């Protein structure tokens, strides 16, 4: 199944700054104190050798308790007295990938930005409406741009690594991105996990003037995807 693949992740990138931006003063500070919600990391502890061929049509599924599908972001925010990490994520992710002759030929992933969550309801609303403007840009997408040889992924329940390159669209802006990803063949599933480094300003994502905390320009899009063959 997925082996050297630059696979689908659209990931999204759900990203960008879900951090403080709320109102002002003490209220704002209290709203950005939590560490947020993160997409998980790949877990291969209970993985089994693959039980299906890699070639075919694959779709993103919800996954399971070990490797649940999620896409999110991680950023540093700088408060008056400290520097901290904040993150957000969503499980509302869809996508597909096509593999032929052990080569990933195309793939796309779509992230529903309206369902991005951190660890604070009020912050969630502000991130969506004031930063990501999800009413105007409700989805983020990643579309594979180059075929990927998948022949190097292990078949013994351990992960391999591939470089993924594609077009990432966030906030209505598209940029080409590349990043290394882990790929795990686990029974009838393929698990993909990795982090895409990005600059939010490249996607016209600005921090509102009323936000007390400074949001770092550089951040990560965190991706964990579970894929299964389409019936």
N, C-alpha and C positions, 0 to 999 in steps of 0.2 A: 504494500500500500504506500503510502507516502514515503518516499525516500529522498534524498537530495532535493527537496522541493522548496520552491519559492512559493509556497502555496498561498492560498487565498487569503487570508486575513484581510480583511477590510478593516478590518478592524478598524476600524475606527478610529479608533482613536477616539474615541470617546473622550476625551481628553480634556484637556485644558483646564485648568484652573478651577476647580470647584473649590474654592476656598473661601475665604471670608467674604466679601462683598455683600454686605447686608444692609447695614444702615450706618450708624455712626457711633463713635465713642464706646463706652463699656458694653453696650448691647452688641455692637459689631464684634468686639473682641471675644465675647462669650460665645458667639455663634461660630467662631472659627477655631475653637479650641480642640475639637475632637480630631482624631487621626484620620477619620474617613473610612471608606469601604474599599477594599482592594479586590482585583481579580486574583484568583489563586495561582499557585505555581504548579508546574507539572509534577505529578506524583506517579512514579513507576514501581512502587513497592509491590503491588499486587498484579502487575501487568503479565499477560500471557502471550505466547507466540501468536502471530497472526493466523486467522482461520479463514481468510478470504483473500482473493487476488487484489493487487493494487489497482489494476486497470479497471475503469468503469466510472460511473457518475457518483459523486459523493455530495452529501448535504450536511450542513451544520445542524447538530441536535442539541438538546439541553444538557446532555452528558449525565453523569451520575454524581454521587456524593464524593467520589475520589477526584474526579477531574470534570467539574461542572463548567459549561461554557460561560464565559464572561469577558467583557472588554471594558477597560477603564483607563484612568490616568493617574499619574503621580507627579506632584509639584512641590517645590519648596516655597513656603511663604515666610516672609520676614516681618515679624511683629516688632513693636517698639522695643521690647526687652528680650526677644528671643527669635530663633530661627527654627522652624518646624516643618515636618512633612505632612502633606494632606493629599488624600486620594478619593476617588469616586469610581463607581463601576455600574454596569448594567448587564443583566442576563438576557435582555431582549435583543438577540443577535440572530441573523439568518445568513445563509450563504450557500454556495455550491462550488464544486471543483470537478474538472474533467481530467482523467488520467488515461493515456493511451501509450502502449509500448513503454511502460515505466517512465513516462514523461508527463509532468503536469502541463497541460496545454492551455488551460484557462481557469479562471476562478474569480469569484467576487464574494465579498462579505458586506452586509448592511447592518449598521448599528442604529437602533432607535434612540435618538438623543433625548427624547422626552421622558424616557424612563431612567435616566442617569440619576444615581443616588449617592450621597455621601453618608454622613451619620447625623444629619440635622435637616429636618423638613424645610425650615425657612431658608437655609442655605441652598438646598436643592432647587427651590423655586428661583432664587436669585441667580444661581449658576446657569440655569436653563434660559431664563428670560433676559437677564442683564448682560451675560457674558457670551453664551453660545447662541442666543436668539433662536431657540428651537421652534418658535412659532413660524419663523421664516425659513429655517434650515433644520427640518425635523430629523434628518438622517445624516450619518457619516458613512462613507464607503471606502473600500479598498478594492482595486481591480488589478489583477496580475498583469504585468506588461511583458514578461519574457517567459518562454517555456523553461521548465526545470527538470533536470534529470533526477529521478527518485531512486536510482538503483543502489544507492549506498546506505540506505536506512537498515539497521539491524533487524533480524527476524527472531530475536531471542528474548523479546520483552524488555530490551534496554533502548533508550533514546539515541537517535543520531542527530546531526545538525545540518541545516541547510541555510542558504542565504536567500531571503525573499526580497524581491524588488517589484514595485508596482505604483500605481497612482492612488494617492490618499486624498480624499476630499472631505474637508471639514469647513463648516461655516461658509459654504459655497465656493471655497477656494481649493484648487487641486495642485498638489506638488508630488513629484516622484520621491519615494523613500525606499531605503534598503536597510535590512537588519538581519542578524543571525537568529534562527529559531530552532528550537528543539522539536523533533518529530518522533513520536512513539507509536509503533504498531502494537495494538493491544486487542487480541481476539478479532472481533469484527469491527473494531473502531480504530481510528487514527486520531491521535491527540497532538495538537500543535500549540506551542507556548513560546512566548518571547516578548521583548520590550523594544519599542521603536522610539529612539530619541528624536525629538522635534523641537522647533522653536514656535511658540504660539503666535508670534508676530508674523510669521510666514503665512499664517492662515487668517490674518486680520482679526485675531482674537485679542481684544484690548481689555485692560483692567479698568473698571469705572473709576472716576476721580474720587468718588465718595468712599472708596474702600480704604480702611485704615492700614491694612497689611499690604506690603508689596508682594506681588506674585512674580516668581522667577520667570524669565522668558523661556528658559530651557526646561523641558519636562519629558516624561515618558508616556507612551501609550502602552498599556499592559494588556496582553492578549493570552487567553486560554480558550482553545476551541476543541470541541469533541465532534468528530465527523463520522458518519456511517454511510454505507452504500444506499443509494436510492433504490427503492423497490420497483 
